[in-house]
C-alpha cells in the first residue's frame, strides 16, 4: 500500500500540512518498503480546483490512503470514487517523520 501525507516541505523533518489541495508538498510512503519520496504540489496556487487536481495526482502515484487535516467536498467525493482511504489528523505540530513512524 502507498500513503500520501500532506507536508509543508520536502524532508522527513518537515511539518505536517493540514491542507490537502493547498499543501506545498506530498510525502509518498511505500508501506511495504518503508521508502519515502516527496512530490511538490504543482496545484497549490491554482485559482480553483486544486483539490480535485491533487486527487488525480494521488491516483497517478498509486496511493490508496491519504493523510491530511481536511478535504474539500469535491476532493472527498473523488477520493471516495477511487476507493482511497482518507485519514484526518488535526495536529499540525507533528512532523512527517512522526506520522511515518506511527504508520510503521
C-alpha positions in Angstrom: 0.0 0.0 0.0 1.1 3.6 -0.7 0.2 6.5 1.5 0.3 10.2 0.7 0.9 12.7 3.6 0.4 16.4 3.1 3.6 18.2 4.0 5.0 21.8 4.4 8.3 20.7 2.9 10.3 18.1 1.1 12.1 16.4 4.0 11.1 14.0 6.8 11.6 16.7 9.4 9.1 19.0 7.5 5.9 19.8 9.2 2.5 18.1 8.6 0.3 20.4 6.5 -3.4 20.4 7.5 -4.4 21.4 3.9 -4.9 18.8 1.2 -5.3 20.7 -2.0 -3.1 23.6 -1.0 -0.3 21.7 0.7 3.1 22.6 -0.5 4.4 19.1 -0.8 3.3 15.5 -0.5 5.3 12.7 1.1 4.6 9.3 -0.7 5.3 6.4 1.7 5.6 2.9 0.3 4.2 1.0 3.3 5.9 -2.3 2.3 9.5 -1.0 1.7 9.3 2.0 4.1 10.8 4.2 1.4 9.6 7.8 1.1 9.7 10.3 -1.8 8.5 13.9 -1.9 6.4 15.5 -4.7 5.8 19.2 -5.0 2.2 20.2 -5.2 2.0 22.0 -8.6 -1.6 23.0 -7.9 -1.1 24.7 -4.6 -1.5 28.2 -6.2 -4.4 27.2 -8.6 -7.2 29.7 -8.6 -9.8 26.8 -8.3 -9.9 23.1 -8.4 -6.7 22.4 -6.5 -8.2 19.5 -4.5 -9.6 17.6 -7.5 -6.3 18.0 -9.4 -4.4 16.7 -6.4 -6.7 13.7 -6.3 -5.7 12.9 -9.9 -2.0 13.1 -8.8 -2.8 10.8 -5.8 -4.3 8.2 -8.3 -1.3 8.7 -10.7 1.1 7.9 -7.8 -0.8 4.8 -6.9 -1.7 5.8 -3.3 -4.6 4.0 -1.6 -4.6 6.2 1.5 -4.2 10.0 2.1 -3.4 11.6 5.4 -4.3 15.3 5.8 -6.1 17.7 8.0 -9.0 18.5 5.8 -10.5 17.6 2.4 -12.8 19.8 0.4 -16.2 18.3 -0.7 -15.2 17.7 -4.3 -11.9 16.1 -3.3 -13.7 13.9 -0.8 -16.1 12.8 -3.5 -13.3 11.9 -5.9 -11.3 10.1 -3.2 -14.3 8.0 -2.3 -14.9 7.3 -6.0 -11.4 5.9 -6.3 -11.7 4.0 -3.0 -8.9 5.9 -1.5 -8.9 6.0 2.3 -8.9 9.4 4.0 -7.3 9.8 7.4 -7.7 13.1 9.2 -5.1 14.4 11.7 -5.8 17.7 13.3 -2.3 18.1 15.0 -0.1 20.3 12.8 2.7 20.1 15.3 3.7 16.7 14.0 6.5 16.2 11.6 6.3 13.9 8.5 8.7 11.6 10.3 6.3 11.4 13.3 3.5 10.3 11.0 5.7 7.9 9.0 6.9 6.3 12.3 3.3 5.9 13.6 2.4 4.0 10.3 5.3 1.6 10.5 
